[in-house]
Amino acid sequence: MSAYGDIVQEDSVSDMEMARRLQPMRDLLVHKAGITQDQIEGLTAFELRDALLVLDPLDRQWVAQVNKAEAEFWKRSAGTRIGYADQILGFDCGGQQWVLEVAFPVGSYDTVTSSWRSKNTDISYMKDLLREIESADIPAHSPIEQRWTASSSSPMSPAAAGAGNPAGLPADTVHSWVGIIMYLPTEDPQQREDITKR
């Protein structure tokens, strides 16, 4: 039931189905840490990700393996949910993290096919970002998030546009937001400092 008293349609996930979804992450942890499946039986996907990352959060190849296992979890979890936005869009990211987020204009609704899509500013940004991450050998934790929003009338917003906007962007400007995450899966001060420096 939602906060508004309405029924929210959501498929329940059996223990067996959740185990199938989590298996790639569990297998990787068992292999790398030399523990048994029983020892990690009750861990959620986010707890498994933290347990995996804490083993070597700054090793690019290891982080790539963890990202691959987590991506498989999300593929196996694909489906649909019906409900209110405040219930659907909320996302439990798990654990502590550093996030770098940027927003930039990519075009406007009125000229979406001519200026926005033809220039591919948003996609070009991501390609450049991924090249930079690879060339700097950064162990980028997943996901690198990209989303799009309408502009905001708030002058403090990175997506500000419309009347009175100093950049002169039209009110129908579309903005792309990119978030880069570095998880802090440990309480060890030195390891947290090393992640922060990276």
MARKEFI-323613 format. One record per residue (C-alpha): residue in three letters; z, y, x. Coordinates in steps of 0.1 Angstrom, whole numbers, plus 2048, in hexadecimal, padded with zeros to 3 digits. Layout:
REM MARKEFI-323613
ALAZYX...
***
This chain:
REM MARKEFI-323613
MET800800800SER7F782380DALA80D84180FTYR7FC84C7EFGLY80682D7DCASP7E381E7DCILE7DB7FB7E8VAL7C97FA80AGLN7B17DD80FGLU7B67CE831ASP7B07AB83CSER7CE79A84AVAL7CA78886CSER7D8765870ASP7EB75C88FMET7CF744898GLU7B5760895MET7CA7788A9ALA7CE75E8C4ARG7A875A8C6ARG7A47808C9LEU7BE7828E4GLN7B37648F8PRO79D776912MET7BA78D91BARG7D377091BASP7BD75A931LEU7B877694ALEU7DE77D94CVAL7E6758950HIS7CD75496BLYS7D677397FALA7FC77397BGLY80174D97CILE81574B95CTHR81273593DGLN80373D91BASP82573890CGLN834754921ILE81C76D912GLU81975F8EFGLY82877D8DCLEU8177998EFTHR7FF7B18DCALA7DE7BB8EAPHE7ED7DB8F7GLU80A7C9908LEU7F17B0917ARG7DC7CD924ASP7FA7DD934ALA8057BC943LEU7E37B8952LEU7DF7DB95FVAL8017DC96FLEU7F57C0987ASP7DE7D8998PRO7D67F8985LEU7C38089A0ASP7AC7EC9AAARG78A7F499BGLN77E7D0999TRP79E7C4989VAL79E7E0970ALA77A7D7967GLN7857B3960VAL7A17C094AASN7897D7938LYS7717BA932ALA78D7A5923GLU7997C190DALA7757C9902GLU7727A48F7PHE7927A88E3TRP7837C68D1LYS7627B38CAARG7757968BBSER7897AF8A6ALA76B7C0897GLY76B7C3871THR7717DC855ARG78F7EC845ILE791801826GLY7AC81C823TYR7B5840828ALA7AB851848ASP7CF856853GLN7D4830852ILE7B2826861LEU7AD84087CGLY7D083D88BPHE7CE8278AAASP7EA8188BECYS7DF81E8E2GLY7FD80C8EFGLY81281790DGLN813837921GLN7F384792ETRP7E386593EVAL7C587192ALEU7AB88A935GLU797897917VAL77B8B0916ALA7678BE8F9PHE7458CF8FBPRO72A8DA8E3VAL70B8C48DFGLY6F78D68C4SER6F98E08A0TYR6F38CF87FASP6D68E5877THR6C48DD897VAL6D28BA89CTHR6B08AA8A3SER6A18C58B8SER6BE8D18CETRP6D98B68CCARG6C78958CDSER6A98A08E2LYS6C08AC8FEASN6D98908FCTHR6F48A690BASP70F88E8FFILE6FF86F90DSER6F588092ETYR71988B932MET72586792FLYS70B85A947ASP715874960LEU73A86C95BLEU735847960ARG72184D97FGLU73C86398DILE757849984GLU74382E996SER73B8439B5ALA76084E9B9ASP76B82A9B4ILE783833998PRO793816986ALA78C824964HIS7A1813949SER79080D928PRO78681B912ILE77483B91BGLU77384A8F9GLN7578608EBARG75786F8C9TRP74688B8B6THR7558A689FALA74B8C488CSER7568E589ASER7788F5893SER780918887SER79F91889DPRO79992F8BCMET7B09198D1SER79C8F98CAPRO7848EC8E5ALA76C8E88C8ALA76F90C8BCALA74F91A8ACGLY745932891ALA74D95688AGLY7609678A5ASN75A94B8BFPRO75595B8E1ALA73B9418EBGLY72694A8CDLEU7239268C0PRO71892289CALA732914883ASP71E8F487FTHR7208EB8A4VAL7268C68ACHIS73E8BF8C8SER74189F8DDTRP7648968EAVAL76987E907GLY78B86F910ILE79285D931ILE7B2848932MET7C783C94ETYR7E3826941LEU806827951PRO80F80294CTHR82D803963GLU84F814967ASP84C81198DPRO84D835999GLN83682F9B7GLN81C81D9A2ARG81C838987GLU8188539A2ASP7FB8409B2ILE7EA83D98FTHR7F0862989LYS7E186C9ABARG7C28589A4
***
